[in-house]
């Protein structure tokens, strides 16, 4: 058994690698003003498609990774390294080509495709190595994903006029450094895979009753809410500024603060799970984020300090339940297909995010943004809580 100090170092490295890799996710959203200018377009339609292109790519990638059992067939750290290097490469691909919407969306799609070997594979590495404290480990790991998602907004907020090319290149280099460090510090574990090259039965198993099914359904409800909240958070902050023209806000920094608060929810929920269990933590956070959705129309009329605290609470609870759902799924999946099950559950969760984001984008385009519009996210927490009511 490894000494606790060595385990802590390995967990820290896995967390950093996850943060660095997933910083690629919302890199496109952080440079939306430049993209709108380069493409001569305005409105929220581009926001929806920039985000959805990554999500759709991720869905396609996770589906193929799972069906070919890549997370279980090959050593996880190697899968992570190759995937994050490819994701970083295609993230900068559009910088080398003529600036067109099709080129940018293709780059975003491919980035999402190869992130299929980063986020769920990082969770598998944690599930394989930190099982006694898996809820806490997953809290740190998904917290890293949340910080990675928020990181481009921080760079943009602090950098001010930082060129978009510099931002995209910086994020890609950060992602590669995380993958290299993970491979050097965390030894690659031998696989225990046995089975066919193409495992379609793993896909069908998600529709059957299983020990992890309640957590899987709860995760789906959580995903209906989370990424649409993240994608339209800058638009919500802009809407608040329009309602309060005397108040000056830095949209990027406010967006970073609200999204990054999810890391606090993930880590705090991980420690709380050691005391009351992952299922209880997931329920409490899902309930709180649902209440935040209900309060959105009221809080957009509130003073800035109250509105800011509200966004932080929503950001913390909307993301904080994710690691506990992943913990429950990983704990109840068998060892030989754990990676594939985690990847497939993540795949279908992100499919729901595309539907949710596109629905929100369509409603914003035809009705206009308002606090009431975020009520379309409410079915996620409600259905998630119903699915989790019997989970122990």
C-alpha positions as CSV (number, residue, x, y, z in Angstrom):
1,X,0.0,0.0,0.0
2,X,1.3,3.5,-0.9
3,X,2.0,5.9,2.0
4,X,-0.7,8.6,2.5
5,X,1.6,11.3,1.4
6,X,2.3,9.6,-1.9
7,X,-1.5,9.1,-2.4
8,X,-2.1,12.8,-1.7
9,X,0.5,13.8,-4.2
10,X,-1.0,11.5,-6.9
11,X,-4.5,12.9,-6.1
12,X,-3.2,16.4,-6.4
13,X,-1.6,15.6,-9.8
14,X,-4.8,14.0,-11.1
15,X,-6.8,17.0,-10.0
16,X,-4.4,19.4,-11.7
17,X,-4.5,17.3,-14.9
18,X,-8.3,17.3,-14.9
19,X,-8.3,21.1,-14.3
20,X,-5.8,21.7,-17.1
21,X,-7.6,19.4,-19.6
22,X,-11.1,20.7,-19.0
23,X,-10.0,24.3,-19.4
24,X,-10.3,23.6,-23.1
25,X,-14.1,23.2,-22.7
26,X,-15.3,26.8,-22.5
27,X,-12.3,28.4,-24.3
28,X,-14.6,29.3,-27.2
29,X,-17.2,30.9,-24.9
30,X,-14.5,33.1,-23.3
31,X,-13.7,34.7,-26.7
32,X,-17.3,35.1,-27.9
33,X,-17.0,38.9,-28.4
34,X,-14.1,38.4,-30.8
35,X,-15.8,35.5,-32.6
36,X,-18.9,37.6,-33.1
37,X,-16.8,40.3,-34.6
38,X,-14.8,38.0,-36.8
39,X,-17.9,36.3,-38.1
40,X,-20.0,39.5,-38.3
41,X,-22.8,38.0,-36.1
42,X,-24.6,39.0,-32.9
43,X,-27.1,37.5,-30.5
44,X,-27.2,34.3,-28.4
45,X,-27.4,31.9,-31.3
46,X,-23.6,31.7,-31.5
47,X,-23.4,31.1,-27.8
48,X,-25.7,28.1,-28.1
49,X,-23.8,26.5,-31.0
50,X,-20.3,27.2,-29.7
51,X,-21.2,25.4,-26.5
52,X,-23.3,22.7,-28.2
53,X,-20.5,21.9,-30.7
54,X,-18.2,20.8,-27.8
55,X,-21.1,18.9,-26.1
56,X,-22.0,17.1,-29.4
57,X,-18.3,16.2,-29.9
58,X,-18.0,15.0,-26.4
59,X,-21.2,12.8,-26.8
60,X,-19.8,11.3,-30.0
61,X,-16.4,10.7,-28.4
62,X,-17.7,9.1,-25.2
63,X,-20.0,6.9,-27.2
64,X,-17.2,5.5,-29.3
65,X,-14.7,5.4,-26.4
66,X,-17.3,3.3,-24.4
67,X,-18.4,1.0,-27.3
68,X,-14.8,0.2,-28.1
69,X,-14.0,-0.1,-24.3
70,X,-11.0,2.2,-24.7
71,X,-11.0,3.3,-21.0
72,X,-11.0,-0.3,-19.9
73,X,-8.9,-1.8,-22.7
74,X,-5.9,0.5,-22.3
75,X,-4.0,2.0,-19.4
76,X,-6.0,5.0,-18.2
77,X,-3.1,7.4,-17.8
78,X,-2.0,6.7,-21.4
79,X,-5.6,7.2,-22.7
80,X,-5.7,10.5,-20.8
81,X,-2.4,11.8,-22.2
82,X,-3.1,10.9,-25.8
83,X,-6.6,12.3,-25.6
84,X,-5.6,15.6,-24.0
85,X,-2.8,16.2,-26.5
86,X,-5.2,15.6,-29.4
87,X,-7.9,17.9,-27.7
88,X,-5.3,20.7,-27.3
89,X,-4.1,20.3,-30.9
90,X,-7.6,20.6,-32.4
91,X,-8.4,23.5,-30.0
92,X,-5.9,25.6,-31.9
93,X,-6.7,24.2,-35.3
94,X,-9.1,27.0,-36.4
95,X,-6.3,29.6,-35.7
96,X,-4.4,28.1,-38.6
97,X,-7.3,28.1,-41.1
98,X,-9.5,30.8,-42.6
99,X,-11.9,32.2,-40.0
100,X,-15.3,30.7,-40.8
101,X,-18.1,29.6,-38.6
102,X,-17.8,26.0,-39.9
103,X,-14.1,25.9,-39.1
104,X,-14.6,27.1,-35.6
105,X,-17.5,24.8,-34.9
106,X,-15.5,21.8,-36.3
107,X,-12.6,22.7,-34.0
108,X,-15.0,22.9,-31.0
109,X,-16.6,19.6,-32.0
110,X,-13.2,17.8,-32.2
111,X,-12.1,19.3,-28.9
112,X,-15.1,17.9,-27.3
113,X,-14.6,14.5,-29.0
114,X,-11.1,14.0,-27.5
115,X,-12.2,15.4,-24.1
116,X,-14.1,12.1,-23.9
117,X,-10.7,10.6,-22.9
118,X,-10.1,13.3,-20.3
119,X,-13.1,13.9,-18.0
120,X,-14.5,10.3,-17.6
121,X,-11.1,8.7,-17.8
122,X,-9.9,11.0,-15.0
123,X,-12.9,9.8,-12.9
124,X,-11.9,6.2,-13.6
125,X,-8.3,6.9,-12.5
126,X,-9.8,8.3,-9.2
127,X,-12.2,5.3,-8.8
128,X,-9.4,2.8,-9.3
129,X,-6.9,4.5,-6.9
130,X,-8.8,6.3,-4.2
131,X,-11.7,4.0,-3.4
132,X,-11.7,4.4,0.4
133,X,-12.3,8.1,0.1
134,X,-13.9,8.1,-3.4
135,X,-16.5,10.7,-2.6
136,X,-13.9,13.2,-1.4
137,X,-11.6,12.4,-4.3
138,X,-14.4,12.8,-6.9
139,X,-15.2,16.1,-5.2
140,X,-11.7,17.4,-5.9
141,X,-11.7,15.9,-9.4
142,X,-15.0,17.4,-10.5
143,X,-14.1,20.6,-8.7
144,X,-11.0,20.7,-10.9
145,X,-13.3,20.3,-14.0
146,X,-15.4,23.3,-12.8
147,X,-12.3,25.4,-12.3
148,X,-11.1,24.4,-15.7
149,X,-14.4,25.4,-17.2
150,X,-14.3,28.8,-15.4
151,X,-10.6,29.4,-16.1
152,X,-10.9,31.0,-19.6
153,X,-13.3,33.5,-18.1
154,X,-10.7,34.4,-15.5
155,X,-8.0,34.9,-18.1
156,X,-10.3,37.1,-20.1
157,X,-11.4,39.1,-17.1
158,X,-7.9,39.7,-15.8
159,X,-6.3,40.0,-19.2
160,X,-8.6,42.7,-20.5
161,X,-7.5,43.1,-24.0
162,X,-5.6,39.8,-24.1
163,X,-5.6,38.7,-27.8
164,X,-7.9,35.7,-28.4
165,X,-5.1,33.8,-30.0
166,X,-2.9,34.1,-26.9
167,X,-5.8,32.8,-24.8
168,X,-6.5,29.8,-27.0
169,X,-2.7,28.9,-27.1
170,X,-2.3,29.3,-23.4
171,X,-5.2,27.0,-22.6
172,X,-3.9,24.4,-25.0
173,X,-0.4,24.4,-23.5
174,X,-1.8,24.2,-20.0
175,X,-3.9,21.1,-21.0
176,X,-0.8,19.3,-22.5
177,X,1.3,20.1,-19.4
178,X,-1.4,18.5,-17.2
179,X,-1.5,15.3,-19.2
180,X,2.3,15.0,-19.2
181,X,2.6,15.5,-15.5
182,X,-0.1,12.9,-14.8
183,X,1.7,10.3,-16.9
184,X,5.0,11.0,-15.1
185,X,3.7,11.0,-11.5
186,X,0.8,8.5,-11.5
187,X,2.0,5.0,-12.5
188,X,-0.1,3.4,-15.2
189,X,-2.1,0.5,-13.8
190,X,-2.4,-2.8,-15.7
191,X,-5.9,-3.3,-17.2
192,X,-8.2,-6.1,-16.1
193,X,-10.2,-6.1,-19.4
194,X,-11.7,-9.3,-20.8
195,X,-14.3,-9.2,-23.5
196,X,-15.0,-8.5,-27.2
197,X,-13.5,-5.6,-29.1
198,X,-16.8,-4.0,-29.6
199,X,-19.1,-4.1,-26.6
200,X,-22.6,-3.0,-27.6
201,X,-24.1,-4.8,-24.6
202,X,-22.6,-2.2,-22.3
203,X,-24.8,0.4,-24.0
204,X,-28.0,-1.7,-23.6
205,X,-27.1,-2.3,-19.9
206,X,-28.0,1.3,-19.1
207,X,-31.6,0.7,-19.8
208,X,-31.8,-2.3,-17.4
209,X,-32.4,-2.1,-13.7
210,X,-29.1,-1.9,-11.8
211,X,-27.6,-0.7,-8.6
212,X,-26.3,2.5,-10.2
213,X,-29.5,3.3,-12.1
214,X,-31.0,5.8,-9.5
215,X,-27.7,7.7,-9.4
216,X,-27.5,7.7,-13.2
217,X,-31.0,9.2,-13.5
218,X,-30.2,11.7,-10.8
219,X,-27.1,12.7,-12.8
220,X,-29.2,13.2,-15.9
221,X,-31.5,15.6,-14.1
222,X,-28.4,17.5,-12.8
223,X,-27.0,17.7,-16.3
224,X,-30.2,19.2,-17.7
225,X,-29.6,22.2,-15.5
226,X,-25.8,22.6,-15.2
227,X,-24.3,23.4,-18.6
228,X,-27.2,25.6,-19.7
229,X,-26.8,27.6,-16.6
230,X,-23.1,27.9,-17.4
231,X,-23.6,28.7,-21.0
232,X,-26.1,31.5,-20.4
233,X,-24.6,32.8,-17.2
234,X,-22.9,35.7,-19.1
235,X,-26.2,36.5,-20.8
236,X,-27.9,36.5,-17.4
237,X,-25.3,38.9,-16.0
238,X,-25.7,41.2,-19.0
239,X,-29.5,41.1,-18.5
240,X,-29.0,42.1,-14.9
241,X,-26.8,45.0,-16.0
242,X,-29.5,46.2,-18.4
243,X,-32.0,46.2,-15.6
244,X,-29.6,48.2,-13.4
245,X,-27.8,50.6,-15.8
246,X,-26.2,52.5,-12.9
247,X,-24.2,49.4,-11.8
248,X,-21.0,48.5,-13.6
249,X,-20.0,44.8,-13.6
250,X,-17.1,42.9,-15.2
251,X,-19.0,40.2,-16.9
252,X,-16.1,37.8,-17.2
253,X,-15.1,38.0,-13.6
254,X,-18.6,37.6,-12.4
255,X,-19.0,34.6,-14.7
256,X,-15.8,33.1,-13.4
257,X,-16.9,33.6,-9.7
258,X,-20.2,31.9,-10.2
259,X,-18.8,29.0,-12.2
260,X,-15.8,28.6,-9.9
261,X,-18.0,28.5,-6.9
262,X,-19.0,25.0,-8.2
263,X,-15.5,23.8,-7.1
264,X,-16.3,24.8,-3.5
265,X,-19.6,22.9,-3.8
266,X,-17.7,19.8,-5.2
267,X,-15.0,19.8,-2.6
268,X,-17.3,20.7,0.3
269,X,-19.7,18.1,-0.8
270,X,-16.9,15.5,-1.0
271,X,-16.0,16.1,2.7
272,X,-19.6,16.0,3.7
273,X,-20.1,12.7,1.9
274,X,-17.6,11.1,4.3
275,X,-20.0,11.8,7.1
276,X,-23.5,11.4,5.6
277,X,-22.9,9.6,2.4
278,X,-22.9,10.6,-1.3
279,X,-26.6,10.0,-1.9
280,X,-27.7,12.5,0.8
281,X,-25.2,15.1,-0.3
282,X,-26.5,14.8,-3.9
283,X,-30.1,15.2,-2.8
284,X,-29.5,18.3,-0.7
285,X,-27.5,20.0,-3.4
286,X,-30.0,19.1,-6.1
287,X,-32.8,20.5,-4.0
288,X,-30.9,23.7,-3.3
289,X,-30.1,24.4,-7.0
290,X,-33.7,23.8,-7.9
291,X,-34.7,26.4,-5.3
292,X,-32.2,28.8,-6.9
293,X,-34.0,28.3,-10.3
294,X,-37.3,29.2,-8.6
295,X,-35.8,32.4,-7.1
296,X,-34.1,33.6,-10.3
297,X,-36.9,36.1,-11.4
298,X,-36.9,37.6,-8.0
299,X,-33.1,37.9,-7.6
300,X,-32.5,39.7,-10.9
301,X,-34.2,42.6,-9.3
302,X,-32.0,42.5,-6.1
303,X,-29.1,44.7,-5.2
304,X,-25.7,43.6,-6.6
305,X,-24.3,42.1,-3.4
306,X,-27.4,39.9,-3.1
307,X,-27.4,39.0,-6.8
308,X,-23.7,38.1,-6.6
309,X,-24.2,35.8,-3.5
310,X,-27.2,34.2,-5.3
311,X,-25.0,33.4,-8.3
312,X,-22.3,31.9,-6.1
313,X,-24.9,29.7,-4.2
314,X,-26.4,28.6,-7.5
315,X,-23.0,27.9,-9.0
316,X,-21.9,25.9,-5.9
317,X,-25.0,23.7,-5.7
318,X,-25.6,23.2,-9.4
319,X,-22.1,21.7,-9.8
320,X,-21.6,20.3,-6.3
321,X,-23.8,17.2,-6.7
322,X,-22.0,16.0,-9.8
323,X,-19.0,14.2,-8.1
324,X,-21.4,12.4,-5.8
325,X,-23.5,11.0,-8.6
326,X,-20.3,9.9,-10.3
327,X,-19.1,8.3,-7.0
328,X,-22.4,6.3,-6.7
329,X,-22.2,5.1,-10.3
330,X,-18.5,4.1,-10.0
331,X,-19.1,2.4,-6.7
332,X,-21.9,0.2,-8.1
333,X,-20.4,-0.6,-11.5
334,X,-18.3,-3.8,-11.9
335,X,-14.6,-3.4,-12.1
336,X,-14.1,-4.7,-15.7
337,X,-16.5,-2.2,-17.2
338,X,-16.4,0.7,-14.8
339,X,-14.6,3.0,-17.2
340,X,-17.1,2.2,-20.0
341,X,-20.2,2.7,-17.7
342,X,-18.8,6.0,-16.4
343,X,-18.1,7.1,-20.0
344,X,-21.6,6.1,-21.3
345,X,-23.4,7.7,-18.4
346,X,-21.5,10.9,-19.0
347,X,-22.3,10.6,-22.7
348,X,-26.0,10.6,-22.3
349,X,-25.8,13.2,-19.6
350,X,-24.1,15.5,-22.1
351,X,-26.7,14.7,-24.8
352,X,-29.3,16.2,-22.4
353,X,-27.2,19.3,-22.1
354,X,-27.3,19.8,-25.9
355,X,-31.1,19.6,-25.9
356,X,-31.3,22.0,-22.9
357,X,-28.9,24.5,-24.4
358,X,-30.5,24.6,-27.8
359,X,-34.0,24.9,-26.2
360,X,-32.8,27.9,-24.1
361,X,-31.1,29.5,-27.2
362,X,-34.3,29.1,-29.3
363,X,-36.4,30.6,-26.5
364,X,-34.0,33.5,-26.0
365,X,-34.0,34.2,-29.8
366,X,-37.8,34.2,-30.0
367,X,-38.8,35.6,-26.6
368,X,-35.8,37.3,-25.2
369,X,-33.9,36.5,-22.0
370,X,-35.6,37.0,-18.6
371,X,-35.3,35.4,-15.2
372,X,-38.5,33.4,-15.8
373,X,-36.9,31.7,-18.8
374,X,-34.6,29.8,-16.5
375,X,-37.6,27.8,-15.3
376,X,-37.0,25.5,-18.3
377,X,-34.2,24.1,-16.2
378,X,-36.5,23.2,-13.3
379,X,-37.5,19.7,-14.6
380,X,-33.9,18.6,-14.1
381,X,-33.7,18.9,-10.3
382,X,-37.3,17.7,-9.9
383,X,-36.8,14.5,-11.9
384,X,-33.4,14.0,-10.4
385,X,-34.8,14.1,-6.9
386,X,-37.5,11.7,-7.8
387,X,-35.0,9.2,-9.2
388,X,-32.8,9.5,-6.1
389,X,-35.5,9.1,-3.5
390,X,-34.7,5.4,-2.8
391,X,-30.9,5.6,-3.2
392,X,-28.9,4.9,-0.1
